[in-house]
Amino acid sequence: MSDSLPLSWRMVGFQELLGVRVVDWEPDQVVLELTVGPHHLNRSGIVHGGVLCTLLDVALSFSGLHCEAPDQLRKAMTLSLSTTFVAPAKGEALRTIGRLEGGGRSTFMASGKVFDSQGNLVAMGEGSFRRRRGSEVEV
């Protein structure tokens, strides 16, 4: 974990273990990247679907957690997540874009897409999330 990043941008636990990085975060949208390594592959030598699901889960949840205060760590829990695998990833990097689609003070919906390093759509998903207590949106 890089201490130079704002607290809200840092990955912990499983996300950090996978190597997920926030590269851009604005209200209602986040962009994540992952450098693909051998530990991300399945027996067929392509990126494991669990990695793609995790990228979508993180991006979709983060899309509803943006905060201008760099030292505030907002949290959410996944209520539902639907994933569609489109094509095998090519190249050595994945880029995931998560977008907030709607919702209220505590529950929100988001959608997202995962692209490989050649710009091909690899997976897409949508989900619903609940902001953890203390992470609600100001109204």
N, C-alpha and C positions, 0 to 999 in steps of 0.2 A: 504494500500500500504506500503510495507516495504522499508524504506529509505536505508537499507543496500544493496539492489540490485542495479546493474548498471541501469541508467536511461533507457537504451534500453530494459531491461528485465522487467520493471515494467508494470503492467496492470493498465488501467484506465477505468472509466465509466462502461459500460455494462460488459466488460470482468472481471473487478475487482468484480463487483456485483455477477457474476456467480461463482467466485472463481478460475478462470483459472490461472495457474502458469506455467512459463517457467522453465523446469528442465535441459535442455541441448540445446545449440544453437551453431551450427557450420556453416561455409559457406555452403549454399545450403541445410541445414536441421535443423529443430527445433523439439524439443520434449516438449509437454505440458502435464500437468496433471490436473485433476479435482477430488476433493472428492465429491461424489454424496450425496446430502442431499434431504430431502423431497420436497424442493422447486424446484428441478430439474425434478420431476416426473410428468407424465401426469395422467389422470383420471384412467388409467389402472394400475398405480403403477410402470410403467417403465420410463426410462429416456426419456424425451420429445425430439422429433425429432428436435425441434428448438435449443436445447442445443447441439445436435450432429452437426447440421449445423454450429452453432457458433464456436464450437471447430475446425471444418474443415476450416472455413473461416479464423480464426485467425492463425492456423498453416500454411495454404497454403500461406497466405500473408507474415507472418514472415519469411518463408523459403527464400524469395527473398529480405529480408531487413537486413541481418546480417551485422554488422559493428564491427570492432575491437576496435573502440573508445567507451568506456563504457558510456560516457556522451552524445553521439549523438543519437537522437531519429529520426529514419527513419520512414516514413509513406507511406502507399499505399491505393489505393481504389480498391474495387472489381469491375471488369468489367463483369465477369460471374462466376457462381458457380453451379456445378452439383453434386448432392449428391445421393448416393445409400445406402439405409438402408438394412443391411444384417441380423441382428439378434438383439433381445432385449439384453440390457446390463445386466450382472450379477455381483454382488459384489458391492463394495462401492467406486470404483475408476475407472476413465477413463484415458487412455493414448493415446495421438494423436501424430502422426509423420507426419510432412509436409516436402515435398521434392521439391526443385526447379528443374524443368524439362527443362527449356530453356527460351529464350527470348533475349531481347536487353537491351539497356540503360534505357529505361523507362517502357516498357511493358514486363511482364514475365508470364510464365505458371508454375503451380505447381500441385502436386497431394498429396494425403494423406490418412491415414487410422486411424480409431479410434478403440481401443481395450479395452475390459473390464478388470477387475482385475484378471480374470482367463485366460487372453490371447486370448480370442475369438474376432474375427473380428466382429465389431458392425456396422460400416459404412465406406464408402470410398467416395472420391470425387476428383474432379479436377476443376481447375478454371484458369482464367486469371485476371491479376492485373496490375495496373499502379502505378508506384512509384510517390509519390507527389513531386512537385518541391522542389529541395534541397535534395532529397533522391536518386538521380540517382546513378547508379553504376559507379565507376571510371573506365575509359578505358585507 
